[in-house]
Amino acid sequence: MRTPDDRYKKLTLLHSNDMHGDFFSEELDDSLVGGVAMLSGYIDSVRSEEPNTLYCVAGDMFRGSVIDSEYQGISTIEIMNMLAPDVVTLGNHETDYGIGHLLFLEKCAKFPIINANLRVKTNGTRLFKPYLIKEIGGMKVLFIGILTEEVIAQTRTDGLIGSFVDIAEAAEEVGKICNAYNSLDVDFTVLLTHIGFEEDKKLAERLDPAWSVDVIIGGHSHTFIDRPEVVNGIRIVQAGTGTDGIGRFDIIVDTVTNRIAECEWRYVPINAANCPTDKAIEALIESYKSRTDEKYGRVLTKLNRRLTHPARTQETELGDLFADALRESFGMDLMLLGSGSIRAEALGPIVMLSDLIEVFPYDDAVYVLTVSGAQLRHMIKHMLRDEVWEGAHCEFYQFSEGMRVVYSRKDHEFKEFSLGGEPIDDGRMITVGLQNFHYNNMETAFDVDPADIARNAHVRIVSTSCRQVIEEYLTANQHLDRHAGDRLIVE
């Protein structure tokens, strides 16, 4: 890269996304990988080598760890305070504990949290500062925070809170902020988003080049990349998920034209070979772990083997197990379990209570509703629509035992659609279990009107805690096993 001078200045951007409480290192091939302590060590080492370094987080600090769940994000904020990001934008899981609690957590944060599109509906007041201008090394760097549309669904109980509904409005808001603050001689502009990689590309297409957006650093879709995607002259990146790696930009900024003169990006693995350990943050995490281990360190069951959940958009062993546990406990015909409720790739064979909480952190209610065969067919067909396979972040479901679907992507038709070994006729009435979040978002998840479903039969809550039901099921049953592959087949 060219040597920095008065006109050309070097900027190093480090970025994470979707950390989801991934606090601890794991052993892989006889080496330690990931964890906040080594991540912090790497960031500190880069900051010492490159004085113009900024570290940003593109949402979803919360969920995925019993430490996070036990303290409802307060522990995560304390750990992040020690990690000391320069700027963070909100992810959809930052709203999991409620908007009021999120505003409290912001007060606990010693780092700026930005978001341009959470508002009070009645007067349009933003809940957070929409942007941050960071001055470093004689440069002004503008960050703008944009959140996923899913926040609308997650804040539905907060009737006075609203958000953008589409990419077009988000692009318009970016333009307003850029137009308002480019007069301050901003040298570099970063969109810090949590809308998913495919949506980032759509957003980039809509941005006016005159707004001078240089980079989109995103999250939400957990996308690993080899190189930046360039759309409309804007480099789009994401750093997968967790703390196993970090994204790194080394950029030469032309401060006369306010453009990138040179740029290199790479994904840096966080491991013992190239990352020192931050002992102070390691001690803090261990103190939380000792407290949660004391409370949740009891064995629930021993599975027959380690069960996996490798991807959301397929039938999985853990998905089968959890869906079966809920269906058998409540006696409905079919449980449709949200794939995104399972937050780890494997569980077992020994299952501690803390393991279950980390794998299945969403302790929501379960509703039972009645749908016709025709409605169920429409719901499942919507779940299997083309955009799911094209990388869009859509809801997907695990089926309980007895359901069998064979679907042709080419023909967009079912080759088999049966329950209990019998084809599902359009007029057949079927009781279906849904978690609270998915019941409240039936229109987007299944393309059905809740009012139409309610006319079939009374909708009722059968449990206020689906995780407690799964915990009891695991406790009462030993050597459980599942072999995925015969409930949902997509050809």
Rosetta blueprint (number, residue, H / E / L):
1 M L
2 R L
3 T L
4 P L
5 D L
6 D L
7 R L
8 Y E
9 K E
10 K E
11 L E
12 T E
13 L E
14 L E
15 H E
16 S E
17 N L
18 D L
19 M L
20 H L
21 G L
22 D L
23 F L
24 F L
25 S L
26 E E
27 E E
28 L E
29 D L
30 D L
31 S E
32 L E
33 V E
34 G L
35 G L
36 V H
37 A H
38 M H
39 L H
40 S H
41 G H
42 Y H
43 I H
44 D H
45 S H
46 V H
47 R H
48 S H
49 E H
50 E L
51 P L
52 N L
53 T E
54 L E
55 Y E
56 C E
57 V E
58 A E
59 G L
60 D L
61 M L
62 F L
63 R L
64 G L
65 S L
66 V H
67 I H
68 D H
69 S H
70 E H
71 Y L
72 Q L
73 G L
74 I H
75 S H
76 T H
77 I H
78 E H
79 I H
80 M H
81 N H
82 M H
83 L H
84 A L
85 P L
86 D L
87 V E
88 V E
89 T E
90 L L
91 G L
92 N H
93 H H
94 E H
95 T H
96 D L
97 Y L
98 G L
99 I H
100 G H
101 H H
102 L H
103 L H
104 F H
105 L H
106 E H
107 K H
108 C H
109 A L
110 K L
111 F L
112 P L
113 I E
114 I E
115 N L
116 A L
117 N L
118 L L
119 R E
120 V E
121 K L
122 T L
123 N L
124 G L
125 T L
126 R E
127 L L
128 F L
129 K E
130 P L
131 Y E
132 L E
133 I E
134 K E
135 E E
136 I E
137 G L
138 G L
139 M E
140 K E
141 V E
142 L E
143 F E
144 I E
145 G E
146 I E
147 L E
148 T L
149 E L
150 E H
151 V H
152 I H
153 A H
154 Q H
155 T L
156 R L
157 T L
158 D L
159 G L
160 L L
161 I E
162 G E
163 S L
164 F L
165 V L
166 D L
167 I H
168 A H
169 E H
170 A H
171 A H
172 E H
173 E H
174 V H
175 G H
176 K H
177 I H
178 C H
179 N H
180 A H
181 Y H
182 N H
183 S H
184 L H
185 D L
186 V L
187 D L
188 F E
189 T E
190 V E
191 L E
192 L E
193 T E
194 H E
195 I L
196 G L
197 F H
198 E H
199 E H
200 D H
201 K H
202 K H
203 L H
204 A H
205 E H
206 R H
207 L L
208 D L
209 P H
210 A H
211 W H
212 S L
213 V L
214 D L
215 V E
216 I E
217 I E
218 G L
219 G L
220 H L
221 S L
222 H L
223 T L
224 F L
225 I L
226 D L
227 R L
228 P L
229 E E
230 V E
231 V E
232 N L
233 G L
234 I E
235 R E
236 I E
237 V E
238 Q L
239 A L
240 G L
241 T L
242 G L
243 T L
244 D L
245 G E
246 I E
247 G E
248 R E
249 F E
250 D E
251 I E
252 I E
253 V E
254 D E
255 T L
256 V L
257 T L
258 N L
259 R E
260 I E
261 A E
262 E E
263 C E
264 E E
265 W E
266 R E
267 Y E
268 V E
269 P E
270 I L
271 N E
272 A L
273 A L
274 N L
275 C L
276 P L
277 T L
278 D L
279 K H
280 A H
281 I H
282 E H
283 A H
284 L H
285 I H
286 E H
287 S H
288 Y H
289 K H
290 S H
291 R H
292 T H
293 D H
294 E H
295 K H
296 Y H
297 G L
298 R L
299 V E
300 L E
301 T E
302 K E
303 L L
304 N L
305 R L
306 R L
307 L E
308 T E
309 H L
310 P L
311 A L
312 R L
313 T L
314 Q L
315 E L
316 T L
317 E H
318 L H
319 G H
320 D H
321 L H
322 F H
323 A H
324 D H
325 A H
326 L H
327 R H
328 E H
329 S H
330 F H
331 G L
332 M L
333 D L
334 L E
335 M E
336 L E
337 L E
338 G E
339 S H
340 G H
341 S H
342 I L
343 R L
344 A L
345 E L
346 A E
347 L E
348 G L
349 P L
350 I E
351 V E
352 M E
353 L H
354 S H
355 D H
356 L H
357 I H
358 E H
359 V H
360 F L
361 P L
362 Y L
363 D L
364 D L
365 A L
366 V E
367 Y E
368 V E
369 L E
370 T E
371 V E
372 S E
373 G H
374 A H
375 Q H
376 L H
377 R H
378 H H
379 M H
380 I H
381 K H
382 H H
383 M H
384 L L
385 R L
386 D H
387 E H
388 V H
389 W H
390 E L
391 G L
392 A L
393 H L
394 C L
395 E L
396 F L
397 Y E
398 Q E
399 F E
400 S L
401 E L
402 G L
403 M E
404 R E
405 V E
406 V E
407 Y E
408 S E
409 R L
410 K L
411 D L
412 H L
413 E E
414 F E
415 K E
416 E E
417 F E
418 S E
419 L E
420 G L
421 G L
422 E E
423 P E
424 I L
425 D L
426 D L
427 G L
428 R L
429 M E
430 I E
431 T E
432 V E
433 G E
434 L E
435 Q E
436 N H
437 F H
438 H H
439 Y H
440 N H
441 N L
442 M H
443 E H
444 T H
445 A H
446 F H
447 D L
448 V L
449 D L
450 P H
451 A H
452 D H
453 I H
454 A H
455 R L
456 N L
457 A L
458 H L
459 V L
460 R E
461 I E
462 V E
463 S E
464 T L
465 S L
466 C H
467 R H
468 Q H
469 V H
470 I H
471 E H
472 E H
473 Y H
474 L H
475 T H
476 A H
477 N L
478 Q L
479 H L
480 L L
481 D L
482 R L
483 H L
484 A L
485 G L
486 D L
487 R L
488 L E
489 I E
490 V E
491 E L
